[in-house]
Amino acid sequence: MKSIPRRAAIFALVGILAGCATNSFSTNATHGPSIRGSKVYAYSFLDLRDGDLGPTMVAQLHLQLTQSLASADVSLKVIRLKDSEAGRSFAFAHSGSSIESSFAIRRTIESNLLEERTHGTDYRLIIFPSSIELSDRWKRYTINWDLIDVKTGRRVWNSSSVGRHWTMLSIDEDPEVRAKIIVDGAIAEFKRSGLI
């Protein structure tokens, strides 16, 4: 009988923690190109901040984004920074200042151009954690999302998502729910912008 109140308290706490995560988007363009039926190669640099966002949450975000876009007839292939040779060497050698980060983005993309062509990529999606602020147990973050037309090299859509979550015990608390909040916001923004 003692385990029933304990379980109820745990479920209540999980519900409270899920309610302590938010995310909102701000898009510069009102309408982007439709990417339905396209192949998108995503470069996710979120693993630069695994220690702040949580590696399980980052992995969940990639998985959920891939699944959500697949249901909209978009083939998404995600490469994390640390999955590429250039990215791994950057991640282990540098602190991640903005100048070094822009260099890492360029080098990672350049080193994967052949893979992009092999994949038949139409668009390149760059997901980058532009800032993370820590305040007690709150983590506030801004993630930039840039969509590039591979044929022209032009950015055709971009957005920023601003979110926060409260961490009680570990950085990877409730990773599925936290990732879902970000992915649901991204998918809603893609739809609002006419991408899907």
Secondary structure by P-SEA (a helix, b strand, c coil): caaaaaaaaaaaaaaaaaaabbbbbbbccccccccccbbbbbbcccccccccccaaaaaaaaaaaaaaaaaacbbbbbbcccccaaaaaaaacccccaaaaaaaaaaaaaacaaaaaaacccbbbbbbcccccccccbbbbbbbbbbbccccccccccccccbbbbbccccccaaaaaaaaaaaaaaaaaaaaccc
